[in-house]
Amino acid sequence: MAISKLKKIFSYFPLFCWYAVIIFLLYHAIEHAHLSGEPLFTGEDYIGYALVLFTLSFPLGSLFIFILSLVGFGDTAFFNPFSAFTLTIFATLGFYIQWYMFYPKLRKAILRKYFNGSENYFIFDVLIFVLIVLLVLSTFSWKV
């Protein structure tokens, strides 16, 4: 397999991971609702699901979720699967736009300005990945 085909396949790896996380979250919420005998997406499950989406899709997906909550999707009358599906679609849209439209342009501009036009995307991507992992780990290390 040519290296260009591998690059094309691995370019969609973050999107695949995003969908895997969404499927895991939905499965966990459905399983919890089924085992507890309560209706699907009770208040706590819905708030937890929305907060995880808000955190994982930061910053652009979080902005979309915030706008949806201003429109009325944060109201208790909307604790239903349709609302969760709408939040999922908007968070996924924000995630896609952020990492597949804005990030390549931002990466190219930063490399051109600060690294003398270097085309070495790998090192820059690794640095961004390490920063994101450190950010996520720092959020889980807080003691309440």
MODELLER restraints for C-alpha pairs under 7 A, 6 or more apart:
rsr = mdl.restraints
at = mdl.atoms
rsr.add(forms.Gaussian(group=physical.xy_distance, feature=features.Distance(at['CA:29:A'], at['CA:41:A']), mean=6.94, stdev=0.5))
rsr.add(forms.Gaussian(group=physical.xy_distance, feature=features.Distance(at['CA:29:A'], at['CA:45:A']), mean=6.35, stdev=0.5))
rsr.add(forms.Gaussian(group=physical.xy_distance, feature=features.Distance(at['CA:30:A'], at['CA:40:A']), mean=6.33, stdev=0.5))
rsr.add(forms.Gaussian(group=physical.xy_distance, feature=features.Distance(at['CA:33:A'], at['CA:39:A']), mean=6.05, stdev=0.5))
rsr.add(forms.Gaussian(group=physical.xy_distance, feature=features.Distance(at['CA:33:A'], at['CA:40:A']), mean=5.23, stdev=0.5))
rsr.add(forms.Gaussian(group=physical.xy_distance, feature=features.Distance(at['CA:33:A'], at['CA:41:A']), mean=7.00, stdev=0.5))
rsr.add(forms.Gaussian(group=physical.xy_distance, feature=features.Distance(at['CA:41:A'], at['CA:79:A']), mean=6.27, stdev=0.5))
rsr.add(forms.Gaussian(group=physical.xy_distance, feature=features.Distance(at['CA:41:A'], at['CA:80:A']), mean=5.94, stdev=0.5))
rsr.add(forms.Gaussian(group=physical.xy_distance, feature=features.Distance(at['CA:41:A'], at['CA:81:A']), mean=6.62, stdev=0.5))
rsr.add(forms.Gaussian(group=physical.xy_distance, feature=features.Distance(at['CA:42:A'], at['CA:79:A']), mean=6.58, stdev=0.5))
rsr.add(forms.Gaussian(group=physical.xy_distance, feature=features.Distance(at['CA:43:A'], at['CA:79:A']), mean=6.34, stdev=0.5))
rsr.add(forms.Gaussian(group=physical.xy_distance, feature=features.Distance(at['CA:46:A'], at['CA:79:A']), mean=6.47, stdev=0.5))
rsr.add(forms.Gaussian(group=physical.xy_distance, feature=features.Distance(at['CA:53:A'], at['CA:91:A']), mean=6.56, stdev=0.5))
rsr.add(forms.Gaussian(group=physical.xy_distance, feature=features.Distance(at['CA:54:A'], at['CA:61:A']), mean=6.77, stdev=0.5))
rsr.add(forms.Gaussian(group=physical.xy_distance, feature=features.Distance(at['CA:54:A'], at['CA:62:A']), mean=4.72, stdev=0.5))
rsr.add(forms.Gaussian(group=physical.xy_distance, feature=features.Distance(at['CA:54:A'], at['CA:65:A']), mean=6.67, stdev=0.5))
rsr.add(forms.Gaussian(group=physical.xy_distance, feature=features.Distance(at['CA:55:A'], at['CA:62:A']), mean=7.00, stdev=0.5))
rsr.add(forms.Gaussian(group=physical.xy_distance, feature=features.Distance(at['CA:57:A'], at['CA:91:A']), mean=5.98, stdev=0.5))
rsr.add(forms.Gaussian(group=physical.xy_distance, feature=features.Distance(at['CA:57:A'], at['CA:94:A']), mean=6.85, stdev=0.5))
rsr.add(forms.Gaussian(group=physical.xy_distance, feature=features.Distance(at['CA:57:A'], at['CA:95:A']), mean=5.45, stdev=0.5))
rsr.add(forms.Gaussian(group=physical.xy_distance, feature=features.Distance(at['CA:60:A'], at['CA:94:A']), mean=5.09, stdev=0.5))
rsr.add(forms.Gaussian(group=physical.xy_distance, feature=features.Distance(at['CA:60:A'], at['CA:95:A']), mean=6.75, stdev=0.5))
rsr.add(forms.Gaussian(group=physical.xy_distance, feature=features.Distance(at['CA:60:A'], at['CA:98:A']), mean=6.22, stdev=0.5))
rsr.add(forms.Gaussian(group=physical.xy_distance, feature=features.Distance(at['CA:61:A'], at['CA:90:A']), mean=6.68, stdev=0.5))
rsr.add(forms.Gaussian(group=physical.xy_distance, feature=features.Distance(at['CA:61:A'], at['CA:91:A']), mean=4.40, stdev=0.5))
rsr.add(forms.Gaussian(group=physical.xy_distance, feature=features.Distance(at['CA:61:A'], at['CA:92:A']), mean=6.93, stdev=0.5))
rsr.add(forms.Gaussian(group=physical.xy_distance, feature=features.Distance(at['CA:61:A'], at['CA:93:A']), mean=6.99, stdev=0.5))
rsr.add(forms.Gaussian(group=physical.xy_distance, feature=features.Distance(at['CA:61:A'], at['CA:94:A']), mean=3.92, stdev=0.5))
rsr.add(forms.Gaussian(group=physical.xy_distance, feature=features.Distance(at['CA:61:A'], at['CA:95:A']), mean=5.60, stdev=0.5))
rsr.add(forms.Gaussian(group=physical.xy_distance, feature=features.Distance(at['CA:62:A'], at['CA:91:A']), mean=6.88, stdev=0.5))
rsr.add(forms.Gaussian(group=physical.xy_distance, feature=features.Distance(at['CA:64:A'], at['CA:90:A']), mean=6.15, stdev=0.5))
rsr.add(forms.Gaussian(group=physical.xy_distance, feature=features.Distance(at['CA:64:A'], at['CA:91:A']), mean=6.63, stdev=0.5))
rsr.add(forms.Gaussian(group=physical.xy_distance, feature=features.Distance(at['CA:64:A'], at['CA:94:A']), mean=6.71, stdev=0.5))
rsr.add(forms.Gaussian(group=physical.xy_distance, feature=features.Distance(at['CA:65:A'], at['CA:87:A']), mean=6.32, stdev=0.5))
rsr.add(forms.Gaussian(group=physical.xy_distance, feature=features.Distance(at['CA:65:A'], at['CA:90:A']), mean=6.77, stdev=0.5))
rsr.add(forms.Gaussian(group=physical.xy_distance, feature=features.Distance(at['CA:65:A'], at['CA:91:A']), mean=6.54, stdev=0.5))
rsr.add(forms.Gaussian(group=physical.xy_distance, feature=features.Distance(at['CA:73:A'], at['CA:83:A']), mean=6.55, stdev=0.5))
rsr.add(forms.Gaussian(group=physical.xy_distance, feature=features.Distance(at['CA:111:A'], at['CA:117:A']), mean=5.58, stdev=0.5))
rsr.add(forms.Gaussian(group=physical.xy_distance, feature=features.Distance(at['CA:111:A'], at['CA:118:A']), mean=5.88, stdev=0.5))
rsr.add(forms.Gaussian(group=physical.xy_distance, feature=features.Distance(at['CA:112:A'], at['CA:118:A']), mean=6.48, stdev=0.5))
